[in-house]
Structures are given as structure tokens and as C-alpha cells.
Amino acid sequence: MLERIIYVTLGVVTAAGISVAVALALQCTPVSYYWNWWKDDAEGHCIHLHGLGLAAGGIGIALDLWIMLIPLPEIRKLRLPLKQKLGLFLVFVAWAG
């Protein structure tokens, strides 16, 4: 089960990264407007990058939190005192952050 969760997470992270890269590459219509916007005869428009940045940041934060929570069920199964389990979880959180 854990292996399936990791593969799904890997797929979601990859898809999110590709989506942001494509959105940045195709941010202007036509694409050449990105390089020619300053010319008087240039016609086109670009997306609002502030919105894209907020969306990408929100997705990134959500994925980071998800990745930090993946080891929790396994840590819970360990035969360790609660204090050591919390310490181990904090190691994972510090490593992921």
C-alpha cells in the first residue's frame, strides 16, 4: 500500500511540475509575443503571472505537506516511546522542508 502511495505521489508531483513548466512556456499568445512585446506592432497578450505563481506555490505547499505525512503510518507502527516517534517525525519534517 505504501509503495502505491509513493508512486501516485511521484506521478502527481511530476504532473504538477510539467504543468507549471508548460504554463510558463506558453504564457503568451502567440508565444513569440514574449520576446516582441516591446515592439509597437506586436500583437498578443500574456497570462497574469501573479496568479500562476500563487497557484504553483499553493500546489507546491500542499504536495510538501502530503510528502511529509507519508511516513506517519510507518512511524506509528514502530515500537518506540512516543517521544522518540515525535523526534523521528520531526527529522522527516526537517528533511522535507
N, C-alpha and C positions, 0 to 999 in steps of 0.2 A: 504494500500500500504506500509506504513512504517513497519507494522508488518511483511509483506512478506520479505522486505529488511533485517530486523533484523534476521529472520530465515535463509535466504540464507547466510548472513554473518556468522552466527553461524555455519552453515554447512561447509562453506569454511575454517573457522578458525580451526574447528575440523579436517577436512580432511588434512589441511596443517600440523597440529601438529602430526597426526598419520603418515603421510608420512615421516616426519623427524625422528620420533621415529623408524619406520621400517627401514629406510635407515641406521640409526646408529646401529641398532641391527644386520643388515645383511651387515655391511660394509666390511666384509672379506669373501672370498670364499676359502675353506669351512669356516663355522662360527668358528670352533674350531681353525683356524689359528690365530684368535685374541689373544688366550691365549698361543699358541705354536710357535709364530713367531721366538722366540729367539733360538729354538732348531735347530740343524744342519740338521736334517732330515725332518723338517717341510716344506710342500709344500703348496703354496697358494698365494693369493695376497689380498690387501685391496684397497678400493677406496681412492681417494685423498680427505682427509677431509677438506682441504682448500676450495675446490670448493663447497662441501656440506655446509660448514659454510657460504660462500658468498651467495649461493642460499637461504638458510634458513633465513639469515639476510635480504636479499632483499625482500623476500616474507613477512617477519615479518614487515618490514618498510611499505611496500605497504598496508598491512592489517591494520596497525595502522593508517595510513593516511585515509583509507577508513572509519574506525570506527569513526575517529574524524569528518568526513564530514557528517555522517548520521544525526545528529541533525540539520544541517543547514536549511533544508526546514521548519522545525517546528519553529526554532528561527525566521526565516524570517516572519512567519505568526503572530508573537506576536505584540501586539500594544504597542511597546516601542520605545523610541527615538533610533536613530542609535548608539549613544554612549553606551547605555545600552545593546543593542543587541550585539555589539562587545565585551563588557565586559563579557556577558554571554557566548559567543562563546569561549573566552579565558579561562573561567572556565572549559568548556568541554575539551579544548585542554590540559590544565594543569592537569586535572584529568586523561585523557587518557595517557598522557606521563608519 
